[in-house]
Amino acid sequence: MKLLKGFNYYCSGLDTEEFHILTSEDCMDNGGAWEKHRLGFDNILESSLTLFITATTEGWSPIME
């Protein structure tokens, strides 16, 4: 959690290469929405579920993307 907390967000609604989106401020300034992926490492429950899914290899492909 210490290493990966907060890295599971993305800018939706914009082409990140066209607008050079790097931060949440860049995304919102250009009219995009800063959203969180379903699974991640922001709290202990999400971290445990994410690691369980990757360990069992069931439904791990959205995490890899």
PDB file as gemmi writes it, atoms N, CA and C in Angstrom:
CRYST1    1.000    1.000    1.000  90.00  90.00  90.00 P 1                      
ATOM      1  N   MET A   1       0.823  -1.180   0.000  1.00  0.00           N  
ATOM      2  CA  MET A   1       0.000   0.000   0.000  1.00  0.00           C  
ATOM      3  C   MET A   1       0.868   1.245   0.000  1.00  0.00           C  
ATOM      4  N   LYS A   2       1.980   1.204   0.691  1.00  0.00           N  
ATOM      5  CA  LYS A   2       2.834   2.383   0.750  1.00  0.00           C  
ATOM      6  C   LYS A   2       3.364   2.774  -0.614  1.00  0.00           C  
ATOM      7  N   LEU A   3       3.695   1.798  -1.429  1.00  0.00           N  
ATOM      8  CA  LEU A   3       4.279   2.083  -2.737  1.00  0.00           C  
ATOM      9  C   LEU A   3       3.245   2.428  -3.803  1.00  0.00           C  
ATOM     10  N   LEU A   4       2.076   1.807  -3.763  1.00  0.00           N  
ATOM     11  CA  LEU A   4       1.132   1.915  -4.869  1.00  0.00           C  
ATOM     12  C   LEU A   4      -0.138   2.708  -4.556  1.00  0.00           C  
ATOM     13  N   LYS A   5      -0.250   3.280  -3.389  1.00  0.00           N  
ATOM     14  CA  LYS A   5      -1.447   4.042  -3.036  1.00  0.00           C  
ATOM     15  C   LYS A   5      -1.565   5.287  -3.912  1.00  0.00           C  
ATOM     16  N   GLY A   6      -2.733   5.465  -4.513  1.00  0.00           N  
ATOM     17  CA  GLY A   6      -2.987   6.635  -5.331  1.00  0.00           C  
ATOM     18  C   GLY A   6      -2.592   6.511  -6.792  1.00  0.00           C  
ATOM     19  N   PHE A   7      -1.975   5.398  -7.188  1.00  0.00           N  
ATOM     20  CA  PHE A   7      -1.554   5.230  -8.574  1.00  0.00           C  
ATOM     21  C   PHE A   7      -2.609   4.573  -9.442  1.00  0.00           C  
ATOM     22  N   ASN A   8      -3.768   4.307  -8.902  1.00  0.00           N  
ATOM     23  CA  ASN A   8      -4.782   3.554  -9.618  1.00  0.00           C  
ATOM     24  C   ASN A   8      -5.869   4.447 -10.202  1.00  0.00           C  
ATOM     25  N   TYR A   9      -5.554   5.665 -10.509  1.00  0.00           N  
ATOM     26  CA  TYR A   9      -6.511   6.599 -11.087  1.00  0.00           C  
ATOM     27  C   TYR A   9      -6.159   6.857 -12.547  1.00  0.00           C  
ATOM     28  N   TYR A  10      -7.153   7.258 -13.318  1.00  0.00           N  
ATOM     29  CA  TYR A  10      -6.934   7.537 -14.729  1.00  0.00           C  
ATOM     30  C   TYR A  10      -7.862   8.657 -15.180  1.00  0.00           C  
ATOM     31  N   CYS A  11      -7.553   9.244 -16.305  1.00  0.00           N  
ATOM     32  CA  CYS A  11      -8.350  10.325 -16.868  1.00  0.00           C  
ATOM     33  C   CYS A  11      -9.281   9.745 -17.925  1.00  0.00           C  
ATOM     34  N   SER A  12     -10.577   9.873 -17.711  1.00  0.00           N  
ATOM     35  CA  SER A  12     -11.527   9.365 -18.693  1.00  0.00           C  
ATOM     36  C   SER A  12     -12.151  10.531 -19.446  1.00  0.00           C  
ATOM     37  N   GLY A  13     -12.502  10.266 -20.687  1.00  0.00           N  
ATOM     38  CA  GLY A  13     -13.143  11.285 -21.491  1.00  0.00           C  
ATOM     39  C   GLY A  13     -12.199  12.108 -22.342  1.00  0.00           C  
ATOM     40  N   LEU A  14     -10.897  11.894 -22.189  1.00  0.00           N  
ATOM     41  CA  LEU A  14      -9.908  12.643 -22.976  1.00  0.00           C  
ATOM     42  C   LEU A  14      -8.871  11.687 -23.542  1.00  0.00           C  
ATOM     43  N   ASP A  15      -8.275  12.078 -24.645  1.00  0.00           N  
ATOM     44  CA  ASP A  15      -7.142  11.346 -25.189  1.00  0.00           C  
ATOM     45  C   ASP A  15      -5.895  11.835 -24.455  1.00  0.00           C  
ATOM     46  N   THR A  16      -5.306  10.975 -23.620  1.00  0.00           N  
ATOM     47  CA  THR A  16      -4.185  11.401 -22.773  1.00  0.00           C  
ATOM     48  C   THR A  16      -2.949  11.772 -23.580  1.00  0.00           C  
ATOM     49  N   GLU A  17      -2.770  11.188 -24.749  1.00  0.00           N  
ATOM     50  CA  GLU A  17      -1.602  11.538 -25.563  1.00  0.00           C  
ATOM     51  C   GLU A  17      -1.789  12.889 -26.253  1.00  0.00           C  
ATOM     52  N   GLU A  18      -3.015  13.203 -26.630  1.00  0.00           N  
ATOM     53  CA  GLU A  18      -3.277  14.478 -27.302  1.00  0.00           C  
ATOM     54  C   GLU A  18      -3.143  15.654 -26.344  1.00  0.00           C  
ATOM     55  N   PHE A  19      -3.621  15.492 -25.128  1.00  0.00           N  
ATOM     56  CA  PHE A  19      -3.607  16.587 -24.158  1.00  0.00           C  
ATOM     57  C   PHE A  19      -2.424  16.532 -23.202  1.00  0.00           C  
ATOM     58  N   HIS A  20      -1.608  15.501 -23.250  1.00  0.00           N  
ATOM     59  CA  HIS A  20      -0.453  15.327 -22.359  1.00  0.00           C  
ATOM     60  C   HIS A  20      -0.891  15.386 -20.895  1.00  0.00           C  
ATOM     61  N   ILE A  21      -1.797  14.498 -20.519  1.00  0.00           N  
ATOM     62  CA  ILE A  21      -2.343  14.431 -19.161  1.00  0.00           C  
ATOM     63  C   ILE A  21      -1.371  13.668 -18.276  1.00  0.00           C  
ATOM     64  N   LEU A  22      -0.896  14.309 -17.220  1.00  0.00           N  
ATOM     65  CA  LEU A  22      -0.002  13.670 -16.272  1.00  0.00           C  
ATOM     66  C   LEU A  22      -0.566  13.673 -14.856  1.00  0.00           C  
ATOM     67  N   THR A  23      -1.359  14.671 -14.517  1.00  0.00           N  
ATOM     68  CA  THR A  23      -1.893  14.785 -13.160  1.00  0.00           C  
ATOM     69  C   THR A  23      -3.407  14.970 -13.203  1.00  0.00           C  
ATOM     70  N   SER A  24      -4.018  14.902 -12.036  1.00  0.00           N  
ATOM     71  CA  SER A  24      -5.467  15.093 -11.960  1.00  0.00           C  
ATOM     72  C   SER A  24      -5.850  16.515 -12.344  1.00  0.00           C  
ATOM     73  N   GLU A  25      -4.990  17.474 -12.027  1.00  0.00           N  
ATOM     74  CA  GLU A  25      -5.271  18.858 -12.392  1.00  0.00           C  
ATOM     75  C   GLU A  25      -5.273  19.040 -13.908  1.00  0.00           C  
ATOM     76  N   ASP A  26      -4.328  18.387 -14.600  1.00  0.00           N  
ATOM     77  CA  ASP A  26      -4.297  18.444 -16.064  1.00  0.00           C  
ATOM     78  C   ASP A  26      -5.577  17.872 -16.647  1.00  0.00           C  
ATOM     79  N   CYS A  27      -6.028  16.788 -16.092  1.00  0.00           N  
ATOM     80  CA  CYS A  27      -7.233  16.123 -16.584  1.00  0.00           C  
ATOM     81  C   CYS A  27      -8.461  17.012 -16.408  1.00  0.00           C  
ATOM     82  N   MET A  28      -8.640  17.542 -15.222  1.00  0.00           N  
ATOM     83  CA  MET A  28      -9.826  18.350 -14.935  1.00  0.00           C  
ATOM     84  C   MET A  28      -9.792  19.705 -15.647  1.00  0.00           C  
ATOM     85  N   ASP A  29      -8.605  20.262 -15.842  1.00  0.00           N  
ATOM     86  CA  ASP A  29      -8.496  21.536 -16.571  1.00  0.00           C  
ATOM     87  C   ASP A  29      -8.922  21.403 -18.030  1.00  0.00           C  
ATOM     88  N   ASN A  30      -8.731  20.215 -18.600  1.00  0.00           N  
ATOM     89  CA  ASN A  30      -9.088  19.980 -20.000  1.00  0.00           C  
ATOM     90  C   ASN A  30     -10.477  19.369 -20.165  1.00  0.00           C  
ATOM     91  N   GLY A  31     -11.231  19.249 -19.093  1.00  0.00           N  
ATOM     92  CA  GLY A  31     -12.613  18.778 -19.184  1.00  0.00           C  
ATOM     93  C   GLY A  31     -12.799  17.289 -18.998  1.00  0.00           C  
ATOM     94  N   GLY A  32     -11.802  16.591 -18.511  1.00  0.00           N  
ATOM     95  CA  GLY A  32     -11.918  15.157 -18.274  1.00  0.00           C  
ATOM     96  C   GLY A  32     -12.366  14.863 -16.854  1.00  0.00           C  
ATOM     97  N   ALA A  33     -12.542  13.590 -16.569  1.00  0.00           N  
ATOM     98  CA  ALA A  33     -12.923  13.148 -15.225  1.00  0.00           C  
ATOM     99  C   ALA A  33     -11.822  12.254 -14.675  1.00  0.00           C  
ATOM    100  N   TRP A  34     -11.359  12.544 -13.483  1.00  0.00           N  
ATOM    101  CA  TRP A  34     -10.307  11.771 -12.820  1.00  0.00           C  
ATOM    102  C   TRP A  34     -10.991  10.660 -12.037  1.00  0.00           C  
ATOM    103  N   GLU A  35     -10.886   9.419 -12.532  1.00  0.00           N  
ATOM    104  CA  GLU A  35     -11.626   8.292 -11.957  1.00  0.00           C  
ATOM    105  C   GLU A  35     -10.687   7.231 -11.425  1.00  0.00           C  
ATOM    106  N   LYS A  36     -11.211   6.411 -10.532  1.00  0.00           N  
ATOM    107  CA  LYS A  36     -10.458   5.342  -9.894  1.00  0.00           C  
ATOM    108  C   LYS A  36     -10.842   4.011 -10.519  1.00  0.00           C  
ATOM    109  N   HIS A  37      -9.854   3.168 -10.759  1.00  0.00           N  
ATOM    110  CA  HIS A  37     -10.134   1.815 -11.230  1.00  0.00           C  
ATOM    111  C   HIS A  37     -10.819   1.036 -10.116  1.00  0.00           C  
ATOM    112  N   ARG A  38     -11.459  -0.054 -10.480  1.00  0.00           N  
ATOM    113  CA  ARG A  38     -12.239  -0.829  -9.513  1.00  0.00           C  
ATOM    114  C   ARG A  38     -11.365  -1.419  -8.401  1.00  0.00           C  
ATOM    115  N   LEU A  39     -10.224  -1.962  -8.750  1.00  0.00           N  
ATOM    116  CA  LEU A  39      -9.338  -2.570  -7.762  1.00  0.00           C  
ATOM    117  C   LEU A  39      -8.045  -1.786  -7.666  1.00  0.00           C  
ATOM    118  N   GLY A  40      -7.424  -1.834  -6.494  1.00  0.00           N  
ATOM    119  CA  GLY A  40      -6.181  -1.101  -6.331  1.00  0.00           C  
ATOM    120  C   GLY A  40      -5.575  -1.336  -4.966  1.00  0.00           C  
ATOM    121  N   PHE A  41      -4.778  -0.383  -4.536  1.00  0.00           N  
ATOM    122  CA  PHE A  41      -4.036  -0.510  -3.287  1.00  0.00           C  
ATOM    123  C   PHE A  41      -4.251   0.701  -2.378  1.00  0.00           C  
ATOM    124  N   ASP A  42      -5.443   1.282  -2.405  1.00  0.00           N  
ATOM    125  CA  ASP A  42      -5.706   2.460  -1.591  1.00  0.00           C  
ATOM    126  C   ASP A  42      -6.046   2.133  -0.141  1.00  0.00           C  
ATOM    127  N   ASN A  43      -6.551   0.952   0.129  1.00  0.00           N  
ATOM    128  CA  ASN A  43      -6.794   0.540   1.510  1.00  0.00           C  
ATOM    129  C   ASN A  43      -6.522  -0.956   1.635  1.00  0.00           C  
ATOM    130  N   ILE A  44      -6.541  -1.469   2.845  1.00  0.00           N  
ATOM    131  CA  ILE A  44      -6.124  -2.852   3.089  1.00  0.00           C  
ATOM    132  C   ILE A  44      -7.088  -3.855   2.465  1.00  0.00           C  
ATOM    133  N   LEU A  45      -8.382  -3.556   2.421  1.00  0.00           N  
ATOM    134  CA  LEU A  45      -9.335  -4.490   1.826  1.00  0.00           C  
ATOM    135  C   LEU A  45      -9.160  -4.580   0.308  1.00  0.00           C  
ATOM    136  N   GLU A  46      -9.015  -3.436  -0.345  1.00  0.00           N  
ATOM    137  CA  GLU A  46      -8.777  -3.445  -1.790  1.00  0.00           C  
ATOM    138  C   GLU A  46      -7.449  -4.128  -2.112  1.00  0.00           C  
ATOM    139  N   SER A  47      -6.442  -3.883  -1.302  1.00  0.00           N  
ATOM    140  CA  SER A  47      -5.134  -4.503  -1.522  1.00  0.00           C  
ATOM    141  C   SER A  47      -5.226  -6.020  -1.412  1.00  0.00           C  
ATOM    142  N   SER A  48      -5.911  -6.500  -0.393  1.00  0.00           N  
ATOM    143  CA  SER A  48      -6.054  -7.946  -0.199  1.00  0.00           C  
ATOM    144  C   SER A  48      -6.822  -8.577  -1.352  1.00  0.00           C  
ATOM    145  N   LEU A  49      -7.898  -7.949  -1.774  1.00  0.00           N  
ATOM    146  CA  LEU A  49      -8.688  -8.477  -2.880  1.00  0.00           C  
ATOM    147  C   LEU A  49      -7.891  -8.474  -4.176  1.00  0.00           C  
ATOM    148  N   THR A  50      -7.151  -7.420  -4.433  1.00  0.00           N  
ATOM    149  CA  THR A  50      -6.343  -7.350  -5.645  1.00  0.00           C  
ATOM    150  C   THR A  50      -5.283  -8.445  -5.656  1.00  0.00           C  
ATOM    151  N   LEU A  51      -4.609  -8.650  -4.549  1.00  0.00           N  
ATOM    152  CA  LEU A  51      -3.590  -9.697  -4.479  1.00  0.00           C  
ATOM    153  C   LEU A  51      -4.200 -11.084  -4.569  1.00  0.00           C  
ATOM    154  N   PHE A  52      -5.384 -11.283  -3.989  1.00  0.00           N  
ATOM    155  CA  PHE A  52      -6.068 -12.571  -4.082  1.00  0.00           C  
ATOM    156  C   PHE A  52      -6.450 -12.876  -5.531  1.00  0.00           C  
ATOM    157  N   ILE A  53      -6.962 -11.889  -6.236  1.00  0.00           N  
ATOM    158  CA  ILE A  53      -7.356 -12.090  -7.629  1.00  0.00           C  
ATOM    159  C   ILE A  53      -6.148 -12.418  -8.494  1.00  0.00           C  
ATOM    160  N   THR A  54      -5.043 -11.734  -8.290  1.00  0.00           N  
ATOM    161  CA  THR A  54      -3.857 -12.020  -9.095  1.00  0.00           C  
ATOM    162  C   THR A  54      -3.241 -13.367  -8.729  1.00  0.00           C  
ATOM    163  N   ALA A  55      -3.336 -13.777  -7.465  1.00  0.00           N  
ATOM    164  CA  ALA A  55      -2.776 -15.063  -7.043  1.00  0.00           C  
ATOM    165  C   ALA A  55      -3.595 -16.232  -7.581  1.00  0.00           C  
ATOM    166  N   THR A  56      -4.913 -16.074  -7.665  1.00  0.00           N  
ATOM    167  CA  THR A  56      -5.750 -17.161  -8.162  1.00  0.00           C  
ATOM    168  C   THR A  56      -5.879 -17.138  -9.680  1.00  0.00           C  
ATOM    169  N   THR A  57      -5.408 -16.114 -10.327  1.00  0.00           N  
ATOM    170  CA  THR A  57      -5.449 -15.919 -11.786  1.00  0.00           C  
ATOM    171  C   THR A  57      -6.853 -15.963 -12.354  1.00  0.00           C  
ATOM    172  N   GLU A  58      -7.847 -15.597 -11.589  1.00  0.00           N  
ATOM    173  CA  GLU A  58      -9.220 -15.484 -12.063  1.00  0.00           C  
ATOM    174  C   GLU A  58      -9.579 -14.008 -12.158  1.00  0.00           C  
ATOM    175  N   GLY A  59      -9.756 -13.496 -13.357  1.00  0.00           N  
ATOM    176  CA  GLY A  59     -10.130 -12.095 -13.533  1.00  0.00           C  
ATOM    177  C   GLY A  59      -8.973 -11.136 -13.345  1.00  0.00           C  
ATOM    178  N   TRP A  60      -7.761 -11.558 -13.618  1.00  0.00           N  
ATOM    179  CA  TRP A  60      -6.598 -10.702 -13.393  1.00  0.00           C  
ATOM    180  C   TRP A  60      -6.299  -9.776 -14.561  1.00  0.00           C  
ATOM    181  N   SER A  61      -6.881 -10.022 -15.724  1.00  0.00           N  
ATOM    182  CA  SER A  61      -6.538  -9.216 -16.896  1.00  0.00           C  
ATOM    183  C   SER A  61      -6.910  -7.735 -16.760  1.00  0.00           C  
ATOM    184  N   PRO A  62      -8.053  -7.340 -16.127  1.00  0.00           N  
ATOM    185  CA  PRO A  62      -8.287  -5.897 -15.946  1.00  0.00           C  
ATOM    186  C   PRO A  62      -7.253  -5.233 -15.046  1.00  0.00           C  
ATOM    187  N   ILE A  63      -6.693  -5.978 -14.118  1.00  0.00           N  
ATOM    188  CA  ILE A  63      -5.662  -5.418 -13.230  1.00  0.00           C  
ATOM    189  C   ILE A  63      -4.392  -5.160 -14.026  1.00  0.00           C  
ATOM    190  N   MET A  64      -4.065  -6.051 -14.951  1.00  0.00           N  
ATOM    191  CA  MET A  64      -2.858  -5.892 -15.766  1.00  0.00           C  
ATOM    192  C   MET A  64      -2.964  -4.693 -16.697  1.00  0.00           C  
ATOM    193  N   GLU A  65      -4.167  -4.395 -17.165  1.00  0.00           N  
ATOM    194  CA  GLU A  65      -4.338  -3.268 -18.078  1.00  0.00           C  
ATOM    195  C   GLU A  65      -4.226  -1.977 -17.327  1.00  0.00           C  
TER     196      GLU A  65                                                      
END                                                                             
